[in-house]
Amino acid sequence: MRKLILVLIAIIAATIPAPAVAQNQDDERLVVGTNLVSVNVSVTDARGRYVRGMRADQFEVFDNKERQQIAHFSSEEAPFSLGIVYDAHSATPEQTVATLRALKQFTGALRKEDEFFLMVFDSRGSLVVDFIPTAEQISNHLTFVRPKGPAALYDAAFHAGEKVGAARNPKRVLLIISDGGDYNSGHSDKEIRRQVREFNIQVYGIGVTDLTANPPAGYRRWAFEDITRGIAGRAFLVNTEAAFGHAVLAEMARVSGGTAYFPDRFDGEQELFGICTQIALELRQQYTLAFYPTAAATDAKWHKLRVHVKPQAGAGKLSLSYREGYQLPRK
């Protein structure tokens, strides 16, 4: 009799339909596909304000000019994983204190679903922590502990890229605070760009310059603009090495869909905090689109992306910011 009851229970359980899976769960399952390509898109209006409330059918994604079917769409304020790389090799003590205070203020305002780590490096080595240390803690570690790890910008960025690339949140960000100069790295800037493409990491840069050592020609104030674009109101650096370093930061940010900032006073705590807050705001206002590349697009070559949006009536001209392309990991 007991066996008969168990058989009847098994039959009844098999005939009960499985509960419907929520749409957001379906979307999460889609995200883990092997070759799924995701694109974070910021949409702003003519006044620079972020545009919210857009639907999936208003977006079109093209991979090497071939339109793709959007398999996943999200307008939610998704959590992100953030790796912060701070180049302290040329910073003054005052700059270091201001930077760490600004980062502590910024990371303290992150949501519990977000995660971050900080890598501080100079010519002696690096320190990686999941909190914001004091300037004294960093100085003691880099001076007395015989630190290991990368001691140059490209090596530090590559190491941090690997770490953030394995993070739990699908939205992954690398924030680099540096003058952009590199000294004796084992990795090249090309390797960093390839890593960013394969891991789908958005890069944001905050350019650091000692104006006493690198006086600007012409205007005294820096605007938050790409160093490679000759726009009125921005100064050019006399030091070509410093200018090249800024251009490297700007290029990595542009290709990945991020932004490079060049403040006029790096030692200003509130200015740096304001930039970090702006970055977080942009990340939370983005739309996420994802698609499975066609069979012809599953190689490890560089693929050019283009995103088009169909605005609502009366919305005016919209501007989009997203990564320029992608490169599937090499097998």
C-alpha positions in Angstrom: 0.0 0.0 0.0 2.9 2.4 0.9 4.5 1.7 -2.5 1.2 2.4 -4.3 0.8 5.7 -2.5 4.3 6.8 -3.5 3.7 5.9 -7.1 0.4 7.9 -7.1 2.2 10.9 -5.6 4.9 10.7 -8.3 2.3 10.6 -11.0 0.4 13.6 -9.7 3.6 15.6 -9.3 4.6 14.9 -12.9 1.3 16.1 -14.2 1.3 19.4 -12.4 2.6 22.1 -14.7 5.8 23.9 -13.6 5.2 27.5 -12.5 5.9 30.2 -15.0 9.4 31.7 -14.7 9.3 35.4 -14.2 10.6 37.6 -17.1 13.5 38.9 -15.2 14.6 35.4 -14.4 14.5 34.5 -18.1 16.6 37.6 -18.8 19.2 36.6 -16.1 19.4 33.1 -17.7 20.0 34.6 -21.1 22.8 36.7 -19.8 25.0 33.7 -19.0 25.0 32.4 -22.6 28.4 31.5 -23.9 28.6 34.1 -26.8 26.0 36.6 -25.5 27.2 40.1 -26.2 25.9 42.8 -23.9 26.0 46.6 -24.6 25.4 49.3 -22.0 23.9 52.4 -23.6 23.5 55.9 -22.2 20.8 58.0 -23.8 20.8 61.8 -23.3 18.8 64.6 -24.7 20.0 67.9 -26.3 20.5 69.4 -22.8 22.6 66.4 -21.6 19.9 64.9 -19.4 19.6 61.2 -19.2 16.5 59.8 -20.9 14.6 57.1 -19.1 11.5 55.1 -19.9 12.5 53.8 -23.3 11.4 50.4 -24.6 13.2 47.5 -26.2 11.5 48.0 -29.5 13.0 51.5 -29.7 16.5 50.2 -30.0 18.3 48.5 -32.9 21.7 46.9 -32.7 24.0 46.3 -35.6 27.0 44.0 -35.6 29.3 44.8 -38.5 26.3 46.5 -40.2 24.2 43.3 -39.7 21.1 43.9 -37.6 20.8 41.6 -34.5 17.9 40.4 -32.6 17.8 41.7 -29.1 17.6 38.7 -26.7 17.8 40.7 -23.5 16.8 44.2 -22.5 16.9 45.9 -19.2 16.2 49.5 -18.0 16.8 48.6 -14.4 19.4 50.3 -12.3 21.6 47.2 -12.2 24.4 46.8 -9.6 28.0 47.0 -10.8 31.4 45.7 -9.9 34.0 48.4 -9.8 37.8 48.1 -9.8 39.6 51.3 -8.9 43.2 51.7 -10.0 45.1 54.6 -8.3 48.5 55.6 -9.6 50.3 57.2 -6.6 53.8 57.3 -8.0 53.8 61.0 -8.8 51.1 62.2 -6.4 52.0 64.6 -3.6 50.9 63.6 0.0 48.2 66.2 -0.2 46.8 64.7 -3.4 46.9 61.2 -2.0 45.0 62.3 1.1 42.4 64.1 -1.0 42.0 61.2 -3.4 41.5 58.6 -0.6 39.0 60.8 1.2 37.0 61.4 -2.0 37.0 57.6 -2.8 36.0 56.8 0.7 33.1 59.2 0.5 32.1 57.8 -2.9 32.3 54.1 -2.1 30.5 54.7 1.2 27.5 55.8 -0.9 27.4 52.7 -3.1 24.6 50.3 -2.7 24.9 47.0 -0.9 24.6 45.1 -4.2 27.6 46.9 -5.7 31.1 45.7 -5.0 34.5 47.4 -5.4 38.2 46.9 -4.8 41.0 49.4 -4.8 44.5 48.9 -6.2 47.1 51.5 -5.3 50.5 51.3 -6.9 53.7 53.1 -7.2 57.2 52.3 -8.5 57.8 49.9 -5.5 54.7 47.7 -5.9 51.0 47.6 -5.2 48.3 47.1 -2.6 44.9 45.6 -3.3 42.1 45.9 -0.8 38.3 45.8 -0.6 38.1 49.0 1.4 39.6 52.5 1.3 42.7 52.6 3.4 44.3 55.8 4.9 47.3 57.5 3.3 49.4 56.3 6.2 48.4 52.7 5.7 49.3 52.8 2.0 52.6 54.6 2.8 53.5 52.0 5.4 52.7 49.1 3.2 54.5 50.3 0.1 57.5 51.4 2.2 58.0 48.6 4.7 56.1 45.5 3.6 58.1 44.8 0.4 55.0 44.7 -1.6 54.4 42.4 -4.6 52.2 42.9 -7.6 52.3 45.3 -10.5 54.2 48.6 -10.2 53.4 50.2 -13.5 50.2 51.5 -15.1 49.6 49.0 -17.8 50.5 46.0 -15.6 48.2 47.4 -12.8 45.3 48.0 -15.2 45.7 44.5 -16.7 45.7 42.8 -13.3 42.7 44.9 -12.1 40.9 44.1 -15.4 41.3 40.3 -14.7 40.0 40.8 -11.2 36.9 42.8 -12.2 36.4 40.6 -15.3 35.7 37.7 -12.9 33.4 39.7 -10.7 29.8 38.6 -9.9 27.9 41.5 -11.4 27.4 41.5 -15.2 28.1 45.3 -15.3 31.8 45.7 -14.8 33.7 48.9 -14.5 37.4 50.0 -14.3 38.1 53.4 -12.9 41.7 54.5 -13.5 43.1 57.6 -11.7 46.5 58.3 -13.2 48.5 60.7 -15.4 48.4 57.9 -18.0 52.2 57.6 -18.1 53.6 54.1 -18.1 57.1 53.0 -17.1 58.5 49.5 -17.8 55.2 47.5 -18.0 55.3 44.0 -19.2 51.9 44.6 -20.9 51.2 47.1 -23.6 48.2 49.5 -24.1 47.0 47.2 -26.9 46.8 44.3 -24.5 44.7 46.4 -22.1 42.3 47.3 -24.9 41.9 43.7 -26.0 41.2 42.6 -22.4 38.6 45.4 -22.0 36.9 44.2 -25.2 36.9 40.5 -24.3 35.7 41.1 -20.7 33.2 43.8 -21.6 34.6 46.3 -19.1 33.7 50.0 -19.2 36.7 52.1 -18.5 36.5 55.5 -16.9 39.6 57.7 -16.5 40.4 60.6 -14.3 43.5 62.3 -15.7 46.1 63.6 -13.2 48.6 66.3 -14.0 51.0 68.2 -11.9 50.6 71.7 -13.4 53.8 72.9 -11.9 55.8 70.3 -13.8 53.5 70.3 -16.8 52.3 73.9 -17.3 49.4 74.2 -19.8 49.7 76.4 -22.9 47.0 79.0 -23.2 43.9 78.5 -21.1 44.4 77.7 -17.4 41.2 75.7 -16.9 40.7 72.1 -18.0 37.3 71.0 -19.3 36.0 67.5 -18.9 36.7 66.6 -22.5 38.7 64.1 -24.6 42.3 65.3 -24.8 42.4 64.2 -28.4 39.7 66.6 -29.4 40.7 70.2 -30.1 37.8 72.1 -28.5 37.9 75.7 -27.4 38.2 76.3 -23.7 40.6 73.4 -23.0 44.4 73.8 -22.5 47.0 71.7 -24.2 49.9 70.4 -22.2 53.4 71.5 -23.1 54.8 68.2 -21.9 54.0 65.8 -24.8 54.6 62.8 -22.6 51.8 63.9 -20.3 49.6 64.7 -23.2 50.1 61.2 -24.6 49.3 59.7 -21.2 46.0 61.6 -21.2 45.3 60.5 -24.7 45.8 56.9 -23.7 43.2 57.2 -20.9 40.8 58.9 -23.2 41.1 56.3 -25.9 40.6 53.4 -23.5 37.5 55.1 -22.2 36.1 56.0 -25.6 36.4 52.5 -27.0 34.8 50.9 -24.0 31.9 53.3 -23.8 33.2 55.1 -20.7 34.4 58.7 -20.2 37.7 60.4 -19.4 37.7 63.4 -17.1 40.6 65.9 -16.7 39.9 68.1 -13.7 41.8 71.4 -13.3 42.6 70.7 -9.6 43.4 67.1 -8.8 44.0 67.8 -5.2 40.4 69.0 -4.7 38.5 66.3 -2.7 35.0 67.6 -3.6 35.8 67.9 -7.3 37.1 64.3 -7.4 34.1 63.1 -5.4 31.8 64.9 -7.9 33.4 63.1 -10.9 33.0 59.7 -9.2 29.4 60.5 -8.4 28.8 61.5 -12.0 30.2 58.1 -13.2 28.0 56.2 -10.8 25.0 58.2 -12.0 25.8 57.4 -15.6 26.1 53.7 -14.9 22.8 53.5 -13.1 21.0 55.4 -16.0 22.2 53.0 -18.7 20.1 50.6 -20.7 21.5 47.1 -21.2 20.9 45.3 -24.6 22.2 41.9 -25.3 22.2 39.6 -28.4 23.6 36.4 -29.6 25.9 37.0 -32.6 25.0 35.2 -35.9 27.0 32.1 -36.8 29.3 34.2 -39.0 30.2 36.5 -36.1 31.4 34.0 -33.5 35.1 34.4 -34.3 37.7 36.2 -32.1 38.0 39.2 -34.4 37.0 42.8 -33.7 33.4 43.5 -34.4 32.1 47.0 -34.9 28.9 47.9 -33.0 26.3 50.5 -33.9 23.2 51.2 -31.8 20.3 53.2 -33.2 17.3 54.5 -31.2 13.9 55.5 -32.4 12.9 58.4 -30.2 9.4 59.1 -29.1 7.4 61.9 -30.7 8.6 65.3 -29.4 11.7 63.9 -27.7 14.1 65.9 -29.9 17.6 64.8 -30.8 19.1 62.1 -28.7 22.7 61.2 -28.2 24.0 57.7 -27.4 27.1 56.5 -25.7 28.2 52.8 -25.8 31.2 50.7 -26.5 32.5 50.8 -30.1 32.7 47.1 -30.6 33.5 43.7 -29.0 35.9 40.8 -29.4 34.9 37.3 -28.2 37.4 35.6 -26.0 39.9 33.5 -27.8 39.4 29.7 -27.4 
